[in-house]
Amino acid sequence: MTTEWIRRTYRVLLVLLVCSLAAAVPAAAGSSPSEGARPTVVLVILDGCAAYSLDLLPSEAYLRQAAAEGFYQHVRTVFPSSTAAGHAAILTGKWPDENGVTGKQFMGSDGTLNGFSSPQLLEAPTVIERAAKAGLRTAFISGKEGVRSLFGEDADLAVSPASVPSWVLEEVGPPPDESTQYEDYCGWYEKLDRWVIDVAGAFVKEAGPGAFIVLNLAGPDKVGHRFGPVPAPETTQCLISVGEALRGLTGVLEEVAREDWAVVVTADHGMTSVSKAIVPSELFGGIADDGLAYSLDGGVLYAWPTPTTEEAVVSALKGAEGVAEVITTSDERRALLHASHPRSAPIIAIARQGYMFTESSAFMEYTKGSHGTLLDTDVMVPLMVYGPQAVKTGIGISEIGDTVEIAGVLAELLGGLGD
């Protein structure tokens, strides 16, 4: 056995040892995704953002820049143009009469009104559920607890200010203190949205390549209700702040997913300027004493009358100042509006432009924006797709007209979610 043979054998064994150790060590966050790895896609839902809002932002605003660099257009959300129904349409790819989420509230079998807060009410799978089954890490991060409780059940991580895992507190910190909300209303919601986006960044780092994250950003909705939609300075600044936080998230995506990421930005509904109140208690008078339940959602009123009060309720609404349309159970418009699910109220009233349904006219002193109607400012929302995965996929959104089609875009960006 020669010395040279021993040296060659030693070198071969050393190379084999190094290769085996390298194979055993997982890739660190920030390393290039392996061949065939799933991309990372972030869906950003700007709660209460009308389509034209992004067009009116300053040219240097990040959301304007991202729209110019990616794919961008306006699409139509569902009726009613409200939070639960709007989110359900985006996440299930189904209309309200197919997914079961028909508005703000519904009448339970016990005769009481219930909000849409339980995932058991969803009658169609969400993209989150489908992504999880396909092996992707998933997260649902919301500025609103009700939205998290309805849509976050199937996610690996479900976060809202009311539900924060310990590791999020350690990595990101707590959400802004709710007790200080009214000291600086706009600033508080800017902090909340930045916190939601920071949690998303922490999850991307923790999950590594191959994740699907949904964000519900409450600021545009809350600030828009209080001060009015863009071009109100407060709401404009809120969207500028959101954009800067998303710029930071883009940096995290580039670090972790490299060339395999995309961001989709849209909204559940828009926002319309309002200045006048429709007060149902003043309309209905003694009718309510004979049996009438109703629910208010800005530009929409849902009513569940008894057989003896239905005619009087319809008459009162049709004769009211500020009411544009009253839809009854026999109205052919129900099918066109996808409002024929058993949970849909038998009577639906829609406000005219500038009006909203409210319990008291006094609320109008600090309510300048509303939604729920069929006005373009309520139903037309932005749709933006940007990032290298969008370019590689060749994703096109020019033919998409409704938010129910966004689920298909998400599935394509994620590499297919075989059902």
Secondary structure, DSSP 8 states (H G I E B T S, - for coil): --HHHHHHHHHHHHHHHHHHHHHHS---TTS---TT---EEEEEEETT--THHHHTS-TTSHHHHHHHHSEEEEEE--SS-SHHHHHHHHHHS--HHHHS--SSEEE-TTS-EEES--GGG--S--HHHHHHHTT-EEEEEESSHHHHHHH-TTSSEEEBTTB--HHHHHHT-----GGGTTTSHHHHHHHHHHHHHHHHHHHHHHH-SSEEEEEEE-HHHHHHHHH-STTSHHHHHHHHHHHHHHHHHHHHHHHHHTTSEEEEEE-S---EE--EEE-HHHHHGGGGGGTEEEEEETTEEEEEE-TTTHHHHHHHHHTSTTEEEEE-TT-THHHHTT--STTS-SEEEEE-TTEEE-S-GGGGGG--EE--SSSHHHHEEEEEEESHHHHHHT---TT--BGGGHHHHHHHHTT----
